[in-house]
Amino acid sequence: MGVPEARKVTLLAFCRLDGLSPEEEGLLAVLYDAAVGYMTQAGVREPPEDTPRRAQYDLCVNYLVLDSWDQRDVFFVGAVSSENPAFRRLLNQMKLTEPDVSNLDTSDPEEGEPS
């Protein structure tokens, strides 16, 4: 899938990346897809465009991409790293406020009640 063009400019600005090689562009696309997958598996669906919730979602994806970009090495030298508390608060808040789709009526009214 990769980074949608509409998102790419803000993602690159957030990560402070410019002048990427074709290989780095490919890596950025993989990291973006992984971040979106993480959000989905965490129970947070991609919200509609131009909503405050979408801004929060995009910010979480940006955090995940930047963290993965910065921590590509297998080994760490120096202090032990920890998760960004702002990211954790935002992700938790999004998970707790995820719209409930379990009570939406998805049955076809012409088919009647399921048997």
C-alpha positions in Angstrom: 0.0 0.0 0.0 2.6 2.6 1.1 2.2 6.2 2.2 -0.7 8.0 0.5 0.6 11.1 -1.3 -1.7 13.3 0.7 -0.1 12.1 3.9 3.5 11.9 2.7 4.4 15.6 3.1 3.2 15.8 6.8 4.8 12.4 7.6 8.2 13.4 6.2 8.0 16.8 8.0 7.1 15.0 11.3 10.1 12.6 10.9 12.3 15.4 9.7 13.3 13.4 6.6 14.1 14.8 3.2 16.1 13.7 0.2 15.3 10.0 0.7 16.9 7.5 -1.6 14.6 5.1 -3.5 15.5 2.4 -0.9 14.7 4.7 2.0 11.3 5.6 0.3 10.6 1.9 0.2 11.5 1.5 3.8 9.2 4.4 4.7 6.3 2.8 2.9 6.9 -0.5 4.8 7.1 1.3 8.2 3.9 3.3 7.4 2.1 0.1 6.5 3.3 -1.6 9.7 2.1 1.4 11.8 -1.3 1.4 10.2 -1.5 -2.4 10.8 -0.5 -1.9 14.4 -3.3 0.6 14.9 -5.8 -1.8 13.4 -4.6 -4.6 15.5 -4.8 -2.4 18.6 -8.5 -1.9 17.8 -8.3 1.6 16.3 -9.9 1.9 12.8 -8.8 4.6 10.4 -11.3 7.4 10.9 -12.8 9.6 8.2 -10.7 12.5 6.7 -10.9 16.0 8.1 -12.0 15.0 11.6 -10.2 15.7 14.9 -10.1 11.9 15.4 -8.3 11.5 12.1 -5.7 14.1 13.2 -5.1 12.0 16.4 -4.9 8.8 14.3 -2.4 10.3 11.9 -0.3 11.6 14.8 -0.2 8.0 16.3 0.9 6.6 13.0 3.6 9.3 12.7 4.9 8.4 16.2 5.1 4.7 15.2 6.9 5.4 11.9 9.4 7.7 13.5 10.1 5.3 16.3 10.7 2.5 13.8 12.8 4.7 11.6 15.0 5.8 14.5 15.4 2.3 16.0 16.3 0.3 13.0 19.5 -1.0 14.6 19.5 -4.4 16.2 21.5 -3.1 19.3 21.2 -0.1 21.5 24.1 1.7 22.9 23.7 3.8 26.0 20.6 4.3 28.0 17.6 2.0 27.8 14.9 3.6 25.6 11.3 3.9 26.7 8.0 4.5 24.9 6.9 8.1 24.3 4.3 8.8 27.0 2.5 11.3 24.8 2.0 8.5 22.2 0.8 6.0 24.8 -1.8 8.5 26.2 -3.0 9.3 22.7 -3.3 5.6 21.6 -5.0 4.6 24.9 -7.5 7.5 24.5 -8.2 6.5 20.9 -8.7 2.9 21.9 -11.1 3.8 24.7 -13.2 6.1 22.5 -13.3 3.9 19.4 -16.8 4.0 18.1 -18.8 0.8 18.9 -19.9 -1.0 15.7 -21.2 -4.1 17.5 -24.7 -2.6 17.9 -25.1 -1.2 14.4 -27.9 -2.9 12.5 -26.2 -4.6 9.5 -29.1 -6.9 8.6 -30.8 -6.5 5.3 -34.4 -5.4 6.0 -35.7 -7.2 3.0 -34.2 -10.5 4.1 -35.9 -10.3 7.6 -34.4 -11.6 10.7 -31.5 -14.1 10.5 -32.5 -17.6 11.4 
